[in-house]
Amino acid sequence: MRHFGHIPPTVRENLFHQEPVVFDAGSPARTLSAALGATLYSPATRPRLADDVAKQAGRGVVSMVLCLEDSIDDGEVPGAEENLVRQFAELDARGGEQPLLFVRVREPAQISDLVHRLGASARLLSGFVLPKFTEERGVAFLEALTAAEAASGHRLFAMPVLESPQLLHLETRAETLRGIARTVDKYRDRVLALRLGVTDFCSAYGLRRAPDMTAYDVQIVAGVIADVVNVLGRSDGTGFTITGPVWEYFRVQERMFKPQLRRSPFVGQAEALRASLIEHDMDGLLREIALDRANGLLGKTCIHPSHVLPVHALSVVSHEEFSDAQDILRPEHDGGGVMRSAYTNKMNEVKPHRAWAERTMLRAEVFGVAREDVGFVELLTAGIAD
């Protein structure tokens, strides 16, 4: 699979200076963690789940979570597990390309039980999403995952969700973060990415952000995100990929504030795209994606297919970013120094900007580099047209 692989090759060629690489479930963890992109959640109760997975793969989705936790009623869990086993068997029988598939469980015992029940079709499973992750809960989950991997002979990854009240509350946050850091570091080879459960953070205070607000406008949530990145997202080799929070809205809402999309990038025929994005409250999503990137997050939890393309379009590395990263990482600049960018609009300081450049080149590998005259509007338009 590859990002934008659902777009015809001739169209991709006109969009990309460097096209996204091809990867699969067996690719290195470093590649997969960066390539998750918009991870689409779906309740495991859906009766035609195999069809849904195939359909979304054809629309450019490269990672999905099939949920046995908060998205379904407590009484639905046994039936949802049975449905998962059936649907995986169907997907396995069909063959063909599948997204990276994860199952969000409730309890550690579900991991080994599901892997056993899936049998041969467990080869389609990339891993498990671990809810309300703390040191106390996390160790049992990760031990269960390790045991299931050994029993099945199939590589399995974990994606812990950081969403517990202990992480949110100020008096317990520091120790909770230290405990999470100890746990994920011990099982580093198993942890693909860390996910943020902002809906649960808001729930602890009876809050819910409006469609014209981002997670970063809710200060108590923004503070937690900053602390998580501070402890768990460092670029010194100790950090992990941390993904952006879910965007909850996908239909027209009553609007209090002006749209957040400037007109200038949407000229000519693209004005209709701007109107459509605003009509469906996507301007708030686009702003939040940009703020995710500015705050060190990569990828995003999504609950609606319409959110996938904006996440991926804004993950593509611009030609200007790529040019800067290349200049910073040139071997002749290993000793440091400062230089004017090739675009002559900024300073590139080699040592302070090196970690940014390395992250940018990894993102360029999995999401591609846009041509010099191509921006997110062209990428969005091409994806929608397809």
Disulfide bonds with the S-S distance in Angstrom:
none
